[in-house]
């Protein structure tokens, strides 16, 4: 549908606006809990292949079914009216006042239960956008604004309060307030840990064979891979005019290497350029999209890559990262969590900061430029564009600060450092465009 929009000083215009109703049954099957992020990522990918006039420039996500006739046809006028009413409320600064959902008698009785009330109080405290009345069917992400990290923190706090312990796999299939509370209540009395928060989550040692396997000594294979990596670096210096700055800033010992993510190329090229003392103990967590099955999953072992999807299995992924760091290895972790749609720095997640604080290791910021031009997201390899990598000074955790404040500080400083270095690299590559790119960020 077309939806009017305007900016101050600009004429009224119309944009293509969509209404998206997720298939929660399918999301459960795939264990996807970050609904909003998955939808945004897919829409960005689809938009790249469409003409500008056909791109969805804005959208709403509705957890409930679209209005339909008895013959299952969409009631388009009713949908359009609801969208326009919703956006009119937002334009009138009433967007933070959610629509009131009616409670039936059974739901009212459920909300009166003592354990439920204690859990609801914690949900209200943690929600980014808490409604006046929390409804059992409120979606934890879409209605309450909780991302995957915050959902884990909330779950652990409710577990501690109700004296329960929930399996990681069960927690990945929870979407609504009632599902969350009932899941924890069903495990009440099984005994939660003495405390809550990421310190307690990460204190549980991973027992997965693929995680434990990264510590297995492989001296011959490591040297072969290192030799191959040096050949790759020489090739890239010639073909891509690869330049790497700041390698001397890599600290001794264990650390987290956090680069911006532009392309499929940046991980192997960055790893190949590392010195032997770092290369021999680098490991990755994630990318199950590529390394999740068959031969590629077996191949991942040789790369010290643990194929755990953080969206579907956040706690196991974080524990895998913690396991490697505890055993003296260096984790490569992309704070954006995905490849950039246009090469620019995007929003950072706080996973690296959490691991840095609780494992007491520094984070090394890395800026990468040119990889997007060489191989943009959603497109084919585009050619041998100049590549640049810049490594910054390590960022250390402040253990005297509260964990939440330290997560926030580290994440903000990490993004600021990478953005600053990326601006410098971008200016070298595109002097005429650098000012507008920096201004947009």
HELIX and SHEET records of a PDB file:
HELIX    1   1 UNK A   24  UNK A   30  1                                   7    
HELIX    2   2 UNK A   35  UNK A   48  1                                  14    
HELIX    3   3 UNK A   52  UNK A   54  5                                   3    
HELIX    4   4 UNK A   76  UNK A   91  1                                  16    
HELIX    5   5 UNK A  105  UNK A  112  1                                   8    
HELIX    6   6 UNK A  114  UNK A  126  1                                  13    
HELIX    7   7 UNK A  148  UNK A  162  1                                  15    
HELIX    8   8 UNK A  168  UNK A  171  1                                   4    
HELIX    9   9 UNK A  177  UNK A  186  1                                  10    
HELIX   10  10 UNK A  198  UNK A  203  1                                   6    
HELIX   11  11 UNK A  209  UNK A  212  1                                   4    
HELIX   12  12 UNK A  213  UNK A  215  5                                   3    
HELIX   13  13 UNK A  219  UNK A  239  1                                  21    
HELIX   14  14 UNK A  247  UNK A  249  5                                   3    
HELIX   15  15 UNK A  265  UNK A  273  1                                   9    
HELIX   16  16 UNK A  276  UNK A  279  1                                   4    
HELIX   17  17 UNK A  288  UNK A  291  1                                   4    
HELIX   18  18 UNK A  294  UNK A  302  1                                   9    
HELIX   19  19 UNK A  314  UNK A  326  1                                  13    
HELIX   20  20 UNK A  351  UNK A  359  1                                   9    
HELIX   21  21 UNK A  371  UNK A  374  1                                   4    
HELIX   22  22 UNK A  403  UNK A  429  1                                  27    
HELIX   23  23 UNK A  434  UNK A  440  1                                   7    
SHEET    1   A 3 UNK A   2  UNK A   5  0                                        
SHEET    2   A 3 UNK A  13  UNK A  20 -1                                        
SHEET    3   A 3 UNK A  58  UNK A  61  1                                        
SHEET    1   B 7 UNK A 243  UNK A 245  0                                        
SHEET    2   B 7 UNK A 388  UNK A 395  1                                        
SHEET    3   B 7 UNK A 362  UNK A 369 -1                                        
SHEET    4   B 7 UNK A 255  UNK A 259  1                                        
SHEET    5   B 7 UNK A 330  UNK A 332  1                                        
SHEET    6   B 7 UNK A 282  UNK A 285  1                                        
SHEET    7   B 7 UNK A 305  UNK A 306  1                                        
END                                                                             
